[in-house]
């Protein structure tokens, strides 16, 4: 089977929808279904359009029948796009924060979060990276008064270095020392 790139898939889906709408308008009616599936030559669903929890949903599947793209809504009713690798492990999530602002999260091949681009509670940009244990190790964001802030942490997620500024506009570099735990004899 020939591989179809995402852009071609979207064009095909949108073209199909337009054809259905035009046909429906010509007949003074419309097509209304609870679920629509596009199948391959073997009858396996490759695209599913439908409803999940009363919200619209579009899902695409690979030749093995594994979900590779899901376009749905979040629990709060906002848009969400999720992409998966061939083993159905999530690799990208585009969605919204609880405050309704955009967020992009990437995952490794095992489905562990590695990068998140989002916003702060004040609506300013934020980028965080994570190690393979799930600890945040680098954060680029802003302070509560809108100044830049960079933080690096060790492999256990303990903050070790900060770069920021004071409320008077002076640059600050802070480093932290971890005391060794008392060793039992």
N, C-alpha and C positions, 0 to 999 in steps of 0.2 A: 504494500500500500504506500502511496506517495505521501511524504510528510507535508503537512500544511502548516505554514507559519501563522502566528497569532493574528497579524494584520489581515491576512486572507480570510481567516476564520470569521473575524468580526465583520468584514465586508460581506461575506457570504450570508451571515445571520441577518445583518441589516437589509441586504438586498431581498432576502426571503420575506422579511417582515413587510417591506415596501410592496412587494408583489401581492402579498395577502391583503394589505390595506387597499391597494388599487383595485384588485378583483372585487373586494367587498364593496367599495364605493360604486363600482360600475353596476353592481347588482342591487344597489340601494340597501345593502345590509352589511354585516361584518362577520368575521370569523371569531368565534368565542369558544375557547376550550380551556379545560382546567390544566392540561399538560400537553406539551408538544415535544416529540422526540425525533431527532434526525438519526437515522441508522446507516451503518455501512452496508456493503454488499452481502455481508453475512447476517444481517439483521441485528447486530449489536449496536446499542445506543452510543453515539459519539457526541451528541449535544442533547441536553435536556433543558427545556424551558418550562417553568412551572411556578408553583407557589410553595413557600416554606413558612409556616407560622403566619399566614396571611400577607406575606411580603413576596415580591417577585424574585425569581431565582433563575440563573443561567449557569449550567454546568457543562464542561467539556471533558471528554475521556480519551485516553490513548488507546492504541490497538489492543492492549491487554485488559482494557476495561477499567483501568485505574483513573480516578479523578485527577485532572491536571490543572483545571481552572474553575473557580467558583466565584460567581458574581451574585452577591446577596445583599442583605441589609444586616446591620448590627442589631444587638439586643435593643438598642435605643431607637431603631428605625432609620439609621443613617447608612449610607452606602459602604460596601466592603468588597474588596477584590482579594482573593486568595489564590496563590499558585502553588503547585505541588510538584515534586520530582516524580520520576517513573514509579517509585515505591510508595506514593501517596504521603510522603513526608512534606509538611508545609515548608516552603522556601521563601515566600514573600507574602506579606500581608499589607494591604493598603486599606486604611480605614480612618476612624476618627477617635479622638480621645473622649473621655467622659464629658468634657466641656464642649464637644462638637468641633474640635480643631483637627486638622489632618495629621496622620501619622503613617510612617512606613517602617516596617520591621522586616529584617532579613534573617534567615535561619540557615544553619549548616545542613549537610546532607542527612543528618540524624534528626533534624527538627528542633535543634537547640538554637535559641535566640543568639545572634551575634552582633547585630547593629540595629539601633532604633533611632529614627529621625522623627522628632515630634516637637511639641511645644511645652513651655512651662505653664504653671498656673496663671502667670501674668500675660500669656499669649506671645511669648518670645521663643525663638528657636532653640532647639536642644538636640545634640547628637551624643549617643552613648554607644560604647562598644563593650562586648562581653567576652570572657574567656570560655574555654570548653567546659568549665565547671559551673557556668551560669553567673559568675561574679562580674559586676560592672568594673571595668579596669580603666577606661578613659571616658571623661564626660566633658563636652564643650557646651556651655550654656550661658546663662546670664545670672547676675545677682538680683536680689529683690528690687534694687534701684536701677536696673537696666544695664549695668556694666558687664563686660565680658568676664567669663570665669572658665578656667580649665582645671580639671582635677585628674590625677592619675592615682591608681591604686595598685596594691600588690596582687598576687595571684589568689588571695583569699578575700579580695574586695575591700581591704582596709586602706583608706585614703593615705597616701604617702606624700604627695606634692600638690600644692594649689598655686595657681597663678590667677590673680584678680586685682582689684583696685580698692582703695578706700573711698569713703563717701566724699573725700576732698580731692579726688582725682589722682592720687599717688599710686604707683604700681606696687604690688605686693607679691613676693614669692615666699611661700611657706613650705617647710618640710617637716615631716613628723618621724619620730623615732619610736619603734616598737620595743618595749622592754621584753627581754627574754623571760619566759615563764620559769618560775622556780622549779628546779629539777629535784625530784624526789630521790633520796638516796636509799 
